[in-house]
Amino acid sequence: MIKNYLKTTLRSLLRNRSYSFLNIAGLAIGIACASLIFLWVQDEVTFNHNFAKRNVLYKVYENQTYEGKIGTFIGTPGPMAKAMRLKYQALKM
């Protein structure tokens, strides 16, 4: 029975080659896009879940001016961490 189904499917695919190619290519592209979207959403949902106090994590942005235009960057200089720590410890006291 399965042999007959395979024969019928193969004959149909060979008879309508362009239509079959479009369907198979569309299905492959759709599955690939859905997989990439799923991986992206999973990464966004599980971001910073390895930290115990993840509800108090903050991201520091830095504004820099170049030729009259302001650019915002995530990367900050290394000494800024120590300066921020000292400033916020002074505020808590």
Stockholm file with secondary structure:
# STOCKHOLM 1.0

chainA/1-93         MIKNYLKTTLRSLLRNRSYSFLNIAGLAIGIACASLIFLWVQDEVTFNHNFAKRNVLYKVYENQTYEGKIGTFIGTPGPMAKAMRLKYQALKM
#=GR chainA/1-93 SS CHHHHHHHHHHHHHHTHHHHHHHHHHHHHHHHHHHHHHHHHHHHHTTTTTCTTGGGCCCCCEEEEETTEEEEESCCCTHHHHHHHHHHHHHHC
#=GC SS_cons        CHHHHHHHHHHHHHHTHHHHHHHHHHHHHHHHHHHHHHHHHHHHHTTTTTCTTGGGCCCCCEEEEETTEEEEESCCCTHHHHHHHHHHHHHHC
//
